[in-house]
Amino acid sequence: MKSAPAVISVAFVLGLLTWLLLHGLNINSARYDSQLRALGDFTRFERGMTREVLTARAGLSRNYDALVHMVNAYDDALTRLRDTAGLDAEQTRVIDVLSARADRQESLIERFKSRNALLQNSFAYFGLFSDRLAASESRPVVTAASALAAAMLRLTLDTSDAAARQVEDRLEELAQLQAPPAETDSVHALLLHGQMLHDLLPDIDTILKTLVAESNNREQDAMLAVILKRQLAARASARKTRLLQYITSLLLLSGIIYFGMLLRKRAMALRRRAAFEHVIANISMLFINSSNDGIDADVEMALRQLAGCIGADRAYFARVVGTTMHTYRWSRDGIAFEPGWPERVLSLAPRLDGGEDGIVYIPRMNASHPHDAMLTEAGVSGWLCIMAAHGSRDGILGFDAVRGGALTYWSEVSLFRMAFDAIGNAIRRARLEGEKERLQASLQQARRMETIGTFASGIAHNFNNIVGAILGHAEMADARVAPGSRPAASLAEIRRAGERARELVEQILGFGRRGEGRRERVCLRTLVDETRSLLAASLPSHVTFEVDETADIAIVTGEPAQLQQVILNLCNNAAQAMKEPGRIELRIKVHDLAKPLSIGRSEVGPGRFTVISVADPGAGHGRGDAGADLRAVLHHPPGR
């Protein structure tokens, strides 16, 4: 059904061209030429018939063969005229007039032929008997016969009424003479043929006059005028048709040029589409082997290739994952991004009408439009933006024209949706592969920790026996010293350290059993005071320990032994890094986080947190002479 309009159009054009061809050829011209020839033959043969009649009247023709030929040709010319007239009513009427005239002419000729035959026969006998009577011995007969011959000769030349009466008088005179008996038959025959000549000569001359009168060109001129009128009309129509042919040819040529340009444009679009699909294929092949570490370089290369397809100076891909924005950029040499660009595009793009496909394409900016003005302020003169979805703000693929003044116009920018999906899928796959590697590393670490936990459990059991012996002997020794004495205080510290060691052993055993630790509300000020007394016995003499704590009461949720062990480890590490006298400073501060805070590969917050930091002036920890700054972030329990 879709091809029906094309078939109808082609059939119409072919019909129009055929009609123009037939009318432009002026086919009727041959018919009019045939009519003119037939009319010329009609006139020529009619004159020929008159000539033959006059020749026969003069006695120069002994037969009527030529006259019969002329009559037949005359009829044939009339037949040809009638055949070529066709259905033309006007020509048919004129031909009917010519046909009636031809019938009269032929009727007169037939009358002439019969009369002229009698006339010639009578002339022969009249001459014969005149010669006999001229040799008569009767003078009156000779005189009367001679007078009759003279009058007959005059009548031959002049068939007027006077000449006819004179012949009639001579015939009467001859009839009244008393001819000798031997010449009576000759006189009687002469009178008979003379009377016949007297009757035939005027009748034949009347026929001749009628033939001559009928042989005018009035009807032929009328027929010629009709033929010429038709011929001129046909020529005028042919000229108009040729003009229409010329106009139609121009229109067809224009149509061919127009459709040729459309085909050329379509071919260029197909070539450009093929080139773009080739770029997409190259990008897809590039992303097949992309890793999490090399995805940034691969995306930048993809942006560079895509920007070349549309003549962009800058290209970028931005996506929001959770609360983090991941941005990839590419720009030509010497062209930089404006501050905050393309991050601002994520808030600007949804306000523009991207249609159902979520694509905003502005080849050239219009400064009077409010959104275009915002883009112009960012140095953008042409813009293409592909959004993740209609109205979505979680991802965009953008292209800016800065130096060229405008993007290359392309009607099939919807193909960039494939590029958006290819880049987004590649980044997602790379991130998933990175997460997979991290999980695999975590799994390996968990397996190692499981092995370590099993080993540590065995050591912890033995170490617990040692700690139990230390605590038992400390209790026995405490019973033998005076309360409040210096040895009693030392034994109390030994007992407290043993209890911490026992708690540490319990933690090691819990780690080995993969059990959940006992979490409780811990006051950091009290915990730090206990830790200070433990550090006083373990820190070198050239290292001093100070605590800078906040005025707020810092209470957190955790395991006291683990927290104390972290602080002890931090401070011992700091003391080991100090080769010269110095100070270890422990700070306690409370912070309220309004947005998440990245710590390594994880995030904390938002919420209320306590930050414990340990600083020392020693070398190491990546700080050099400036000292180390080791922090632990602890979450406050709910309600605090």
Buried (B, 14 or more C-beta within 10 A) or exposed (E): EEEEEEEEEEEEEEEBBEEBEEBBEBEBEEBBEBBBBBBEBBBBBBBBBBBBBBEBBEEEBEEBEBBBBBBEBBBBBBBBBBEBBEEBEBBEEBBEEBBEBBEEBBEBBEBBBEBBEBBBEBBEBBBEBBEBBEEBEBEBBBBBBBBBBEBBEBBBEEBEEEBBEBBBEBBEBBBEBEBEEEBEEBBBBBBBBBBBBBBBBBBBBBBBEBBEEBBEEEBBEBBBEBBEEBBEEBBEBBEEBBEBBEEBEEEEEEEEEEEEEEEEEEEEEEEBEEEBEEBBEEBBEBBEEBEBEEBBEBBBBBBBBBBEBBBBBBBBBBBBEEEEBBBBBBBBEEEEBBEEBBBBBBEBBBEBEBEEEBBBBBBEBEEEEEBBEBBBEBBBBBBBBBBBEEEBBBBBBBBBBBEEEBBBEBEEBBBBBBBBBBBBEBBEBBBEBBEEEEEEEEEEEEEEBEEEBEEBBEEBEEBBEEBEEBBEEBEEBBEEBEEEEEEBEBBEBBBBBBEBBBBBBBBBBBBBEEEEEBEEEBEBBEBBEBBBEBBEEEBEEEBEBEBEBBEEEBBBBBBBBBBBBBBBEBBBBBBEBBEEEBBBBBBBBBBEEEEBBEEEEEBBBEEBBBBBBBBBBBBBBEBEEEBBBBEEBBBBBEEB
